[in-house]
């Protein structure tokens, strides 16, 4: 697990108390991508009750809020699949 993955996991667990959380570091597939500027590419699958009654946009906003400043320096691209336990 990379330091960035650990930071992402720590923030998401603290803010959203997920029942399930999988984070993939996809950065190697984007090596040399000029726009990355040091930030990584990640995919997140998160299952949390916090998403109940929330639209897709609201769910993504909750994830972005939980990650805070990581989005400005450690994460260049983030793919999010946010589900409720019933949608699993």
N, C-alpha and C positions, 0 to 999 in steps of 0.2 A: 504494500500500500504506500503510495506516495504521500508526501506531506500535504499536498493540495487536496488529495482525496480525503485524507484524515480531517482536514479543516472543513471541507464540505460536509462530511458526515457529522462532525461535531455540531456544526451550526444547524443542520436540518433536524437532527435528533433533539436538540435543545428546544427548538422553536415549534416543531410539529409533532413530536412524539410518535414517529411512524411505527406501524406494526411490521412493516417490511421496507427495506431500503437497500438498493443496489446502485453502486456508482462505478462507472467504467471510465477510465482515462483513455480517451481516443486520440490523444495528442500525437502519438507516433504516426498515425495515418495522415497527419496534416503537417509533417515536418517540412520546413521551408516556406510555409504559408506566410506571405509577407504581412498580412493583417494581424497575425497573432501577437506580435510584439511581446513575447514572453509569457502571455497568458495561455492556458491550456484549453483543450477541447474535451468536454465531458458529456456523458449520458447518465441521466438519473431516472431510476424507476422508484417511485415512492408511494407507499400505500399508507394512508392516514385518515383517521376519522375527521380530522380538521378540514378535509375537503368536502364533507357532506354538505349538500345544498349549495355548493359553489360552482360557478361556471368554469369552463376551461381557463378563461382569462384570469378569473379570480384565483384559481389554484396556482397558476404560474406566478402571479403577483405575490402570493404567500411564499412561494419558494424563493423568488428574487429578494423579498424583504428579509427572509431568514439568512440569506447569503450575504446581504449587505455589501460592504466594501470589497469583498472577494470578486464581485462582478467587475470592478474597475481595475483590478490589478492581477489577479490570479486566474481568472476565467475569461477566456476570449469567446468561447462558444459553448452553449449548454442546451442539450436536448432533454426535454422533460416529459416524462409520462407520470402523471399524478392521478392516482385512483383512490377511491374509498374502499374499505374492506369488502363491501358488497359487490364492487365492480371487479374484484380480483379474478 
